[in-house]
Amino acid sequence: MRQFLLLPFVLLLAVPGVARAEVAPEELVRSTADVILAEIKQNREVYAKDYNKLYRMADEKVLPHFDFRRMGQWVLGRSWRDATPEQRDRFVAAFRDLLVRTYSQALLNYKDEQIIYLPVQRGPDDTEVLVKTEVKQSGGQANIPIHYNFYKNKDGAWKVYDVTIEGVSLVTNYRSVYATK
């Protein structure tokens, strides 16, 4: 069940070439979900038998949408300043791999649940946007809220820098994990 809750995070990992500035964050979420869910539906058996293929599919398509460097900096907090550039790069690569490997498997648990896209409040000059979605569960269970925090980078592309699932921030969660190490 916990893996399923992370499904919408993974949905954003998958659409190549969509992260151009002209694509609004809410459209990026919607179009990515459409494409990745079709991919999973078509290739579920292949991915279930060979996780490496699933990881490669996710890894090939993740970088255009997430700013793992910014996420890594926030996860490490003060330790980021003390790290060498090489240590920072290694952490970002390892953190990205951890997220891709952990959360791409959640895709295999998706069983046609409905994704509800909530209205986005944003002005034309906003450089940060919160895109809210909910996953409608079967059996009358409460919807699962999932929020994507985007910012517009210096190139004008929208990048995800945090995902909040049921009120728990991905970045804050991992920050607390690494703070105890």
N, C-alpha and C positions, 0 to 999 in steps of 0.2 A: 504493500500500500504506500509506503514512504517513497519508493521509487516512482510510483505513479504521480505523486505530488510534484515531482520535479520535471514532469513532462514538458510544460510550457517553457522552461528554461532551455531545454534542448531544442525545442521547435525553432528557436532563433538561430541555432547553430548551422542552419542548413542551406540557405539560398545564396548561391554565389552571385556576385556582381550586382546585388540589389542595394548595397549600402551607399549609393550615390546621394548627394545632397538633395536632389529633387524628390527623393522618396521620403515621405513623411514617416515618422516613427511608428505611428499606428498602422500604416499601410505595410511597413516592413514586417511588423508582427503578424499581420493577417496573411500576407503573401507567403511568408516563410512557413507558417503553419500549414497552409494549403499544399505547398510543394513537398515539404518533408513528410507530412502524413501520407500523401500519395506514394512517395518513395518507400516508406516503411510498409505500407499495405501491400505494395507490389513485391517487395523483397524480404518480407518478414522471415520466411523460412531460411533464406540464405544468411541473413544476419544472425538469426538464432543459432545456426550451426557454426558460424565463424565470426566471433566478436571482432576479430581484427578488421574484417571488411566493414563492420558497423563503425568501428573507431576511425578507420580511414575516411569513410564517407563523412562522418561528423567533423573530423579534423580538417579535411580539405575545404570545408565550407564555413568554419567557425570564425576565422580571422576577420573577415569583412564586417562582422557585426558586433564584436565585443572588444573592449579595450582592456586586455589582460594586464597590460603594464600598469594602468591606473588602478585596476582591481588589486593587483599584487602590492602596489604601493600602499593602498589603504589597508590591506590585510596585514602587512608587516608593521604598519604604523611607524613608530620611532626607529625601529630596527632598519627600515629602508635607508635612512640617512647614514647609518653606520656601515652599510653594506657597500662593497666595491661595485663598480658597474658590471663586472663579470658575475658576481654573486647575484645581483639584481636580475640579470638576464637569465641565469640558470633557474632562479626561483620562478620567474614569470613563465618560463618554458615548462617547468615541472608542475606549476599550478594549473596552467592551461591543460596539460596532459591529464592531470588528476580530474579536472572537471569534465573533460571530454569522455574519459573512460568511465567515470562514475555515472554521469547523467545520460550518456547516450543509450545505456542499457534500459533506462526508463521508457524509451520509445517502444521497446518490444512489449511493454505492458499496456499500451494504448489500445483500447477496444471501442473506438468510435464514440467516445464521450464528446459531448458538444462543448465547444469553446465559445464563450460569450465575450464579445468585445465591447467594453464600456466606453461611453463618450469621453473624448480627450479634451481637456481644457488647455488651450495654448494660443498664445498670440503670435503674430507673424515674426516678431523679433526675438522670441524666446530661444534661449540656447540650452535649456534643460526642459525635459518633458517626462511626465509620468504616464505610461500607458498601462491601463488596468484591464485585466481579463479575469474571467472566472471559468473554471472547469465545472460543468454541470454533471453531477454524479447521478447514477441510476439509483432507484429505490428510495427516492425522497430525501437522501442525505443532503446536508448543506453543501452549497457550492464551495469550491476551493478558490480563494482569491490569490491571484498571481499578478504582481506589478513589476513592470520593467522601467528602470530609471535610465533614460537616455541623455546624452549631451551631444552638442554639435561640436565636432573637433575643428582644428584650424583649417582643414581642407573643406569644411562645410558638410562632412558626412556625419550622420547620426550614429553614435556608438552606445552600446549598453555598458554601463559601469556598475550596475547592481541589479539583482532580482530579489524581490521579496515574495516569499511563499507563506501563506497563512500568517502574515505578520512577522516572519523571521527573515531578516536580510541575509543573503548569501555571504556578502562581504563581512558583515558583523559576525556571523556565525564562524566563518573560518578565522577571522581575526582572534576570536576568543580561543579557538583551538590552538593557533600558533602562539598565542601569548602564554599558554601554559607549558609550552615546550622549553 
